Structures are given as C-alpha cells and as structure tokens.
C-alpha cells in the first residue's frame, strides 16, 4: 500500500473570506443574486406591519416570488456571462 503525499490541499487551507472572494471572481453574478435576495427579504420584513389589507400569506408569496425571480435572473445573467467568456471573448492565439 502506497500513500500519495503529493496531493495539493490548497483548497482546504483557505479561509472562508478568501474562498468567497475567489468564488465571486469566478462567478460575479452569484453574490449579486445573494445580495438581492437578502435585500428583498429585508424589505419584506420591514413592510410586514404596513401591508394594508392584504393577507399575510399573499404578502409572503409576493416577496418569495420576487426574491426567486431576482436569483433566477442573476443566475441567467451569470450563465450568459460565462458563455460569453468561454466562446466569444477568447483571446486570439
């Protein structure tokens, strides 16, 4: 039995902050989607008391749909960006 000690474990050595920064550079629209989701949730919680005559379930469903739409939109933009980077913006050799 031989053990391979040459395996690089650099991904395990990075802390959470540097991992988040690296992932944000790889896919820039993911943090935008996360921030938008958090903003919609915070807005929904602030508007919870002044929702008027609408019922609680309707209010929560509207905020959930808005948050999901923002996340799906950010994912779609991120996919389009990665496709652009991968196929059309390749540097010419």
N, C-alpha and C positions, 0 to 999 in steps of 0.2 A: 504494500500500500504506500503510495507516494502522495504527499500533500503538496499542492501548488501554492507556494507562499508569495508568488509574484503578482497575485491579483491586486489590482488597484482598488482601494476602498475610499477614494477621494470623495465620492458622493455621500458617504457616511460621515465624513469628517466635517462637512459644512454645517453651520448652524441654520436656524430657521430663517433668519433675516437674509442671509446671503442666498439661501435656496429660493426664497420668494423673489428676490431681485433677479436671479438668474432665470427663473421661470417667466417673470414679467418681460424680460428682454426677448425670450423665445416666442412668447405669445402675448403681445401687448394688449389685446382686447379682453383677455380674461380678467385682469384687475379692474378694467373699466366696467365690465359686467358685474363684478362683485361689488364695486363701489356704488353703482347704480341701484343694484338690488338693496343694499343697505340703506341708501337714501330713500327709496320708495317705502321700505319698511318703517323707517324713522318718521317719514311724512305721514304715513297711515296711522301710526301710533299717536302722533301729535293731533291729527284731525279726528281721532276717535270720539272725543267728547262733543265736538261740534259738527256731528254728521247730519243733523237735522232730523227729518222724518224717516230716513232710510233705516232699514233693519240692520242689525249687527252682521248677519250672515252675508247680506248683499254688499255691505261695505268691505268686509274681508275678502269676498270673492273678487271684487273690482281691484283691490290692491294686489291680490295674488296674481291676477291676470296681467296687470301692468308690470309687476316685477318679473314674471316669467317671460313676457314679451321683450323686456329690456335685455334679459340674459340671453334669450334665443337670438335676438338681433346682434348682440355683441359677439356671440359665437359664430354667426353667419358672416359678420364683417371680418372676424379673425380667420375664418376659413378662406374667404376671398383674398385676404392679405397674404396668407401663406401660399395660396395657389399662384398669386401674382409673383411673389418672391421666388417660388420654385420653378416656374415655367417661363415667365415673360421678362423678368428682371435679372436673368442670369448674366453674369459678366461674360463678354465675348473673349474667347481664348486666342 
